[in-house]
Amino acid sequence: MFLASTIKTGIDMSNDYYDYVMELIYQDIDDEDEKGLLDDKINTLAKEHSLHADDERDDIKVKIAEERLRESFYE
């Protein structure tokens, strides 16, 4: 699942580590999307941001990745 959740608040991430964490997040998102596990989330975000769930799916997945990165620091 979401491997980057092990990041602790206050860690100063280098660019390389940040890129690595984002890569893990995107891999998780792609895996979940392939399994159909993100359909509800994608549809919700599409409505909230006036995006098309299919045509702008990559943009929505970026929003999910950013949200997961934030969650890894604040939860």
C-alpha positions as CSV (number, residue, x, y, z in Angstrom):
1,M,0.0,0.0,0.0
2,F,1.2,3.5,0.7
3,L,4.9,3.1,1.5
4,A,5.6,6.8,2.1
5,S,3.4,6.8,5.2
6,T,6.5,5.9,7.2
7,I,7.8,9.5,6.7
8,K,7.8,11.3,10.0
9,T,7.0,15.0,10.5
10,G,10.1,17.2,10.6
11,I,12.4,15.2,8.4
12,D,14.2,17.4,6.0
13,M,13.9,15.5,2.7
14,S,16.6,15.9,0.1
15,N,15.4,16.2,-3.5
16,D,16.5,12.7,-4.2
17,Y,14.5,11.3,-1.3
18,Y,11.5,13.4,-2.2
19,D,11.6,12.1,-5.7
20,Y,11.9,8.6,-4.4
21,V,8.9,9.0,-2.1
22,M,6.8,10.6,-4.9
23,E,7.8,7.6,-7.2
24,L,6.5,5.2,-4.5
25,I,3.3,7.2,-4.2
26,Y,2.7,7.3,-7.9
27,Q,3.4,3.5,-8.1
28,D,0.8,2.9,-5.4
29,I,-1.7,5.1,-7.2
30,D,-1.2,3.5,-10.5
31,D,-1.6,0.0,-9.0
32,E,-4.8,1.1,-7.2
33,D,-6.1,2.7,-10.4
34,E,-5.5,-0.5,-12.4
35,K,-7.5,-2.5,-9.8
36,G,-10.3,0.0,-9.9
37,L,-9.8,1.1,-6.3
38,L,-9.6,4.8,-7.1
39,D,-12.7,5.2,-9.2
40,D,-14.8,6.8,-6.4
41,K,-12.0,9.1,-5.3
42,I,-11.3,10.1,-8.9
43,N,-14.9,10.8,-9.6
44,T,-15.2,12.9,-6.4
45,L,-12.1,15.0,-7.2
46,A,-13.2,15.4,-10.7
47,K,-16.5,16.9,-9.5
48,E,-14.8,19.1,-6.9
49,H,-12.3,20.5,-9.3
50,S,-14.5,20.6,-12.5
51,L,-12.3,18.0,-14.2
52,H,-13.3,15.2,-16.6
53,A,-12.7,11.9,-14.8
54,D,-11.3,10.2,-17.9
55,D,-9.8,12.9,-20.0
56,E,-8.0,14.5,-17.0
57,R,-7.3,11.4,-15.0
58,D,-3.6,12.1,-14.8
59,D,-4.2,15.5,-13.3
60,I,-6.5,14.0,-10.8
61,K,-3.9,11.4,-9.9
62,V,-1.4,14.2,-9.3
63,K,-3.9,15.7,-6.8
64,I,-4.2,12.3,-5.1
65,A,-0.4,12.0,-4.9
66,E,-0.1,15.5,-3.4
67,E,-2.8,14.7,-0.9
68,R,-1.0,11.5,0.2
69,L,2.3,13.4,0.6
70,R,0.6,15.9,2.8
71,E,-1.1,13.2,4.8
72,S,2.2,11.4,5.4
73,F,3.5,14.6,7.2
74,Y,0.4,15.6,9.1
75,E,-1.2,12.4,10.3
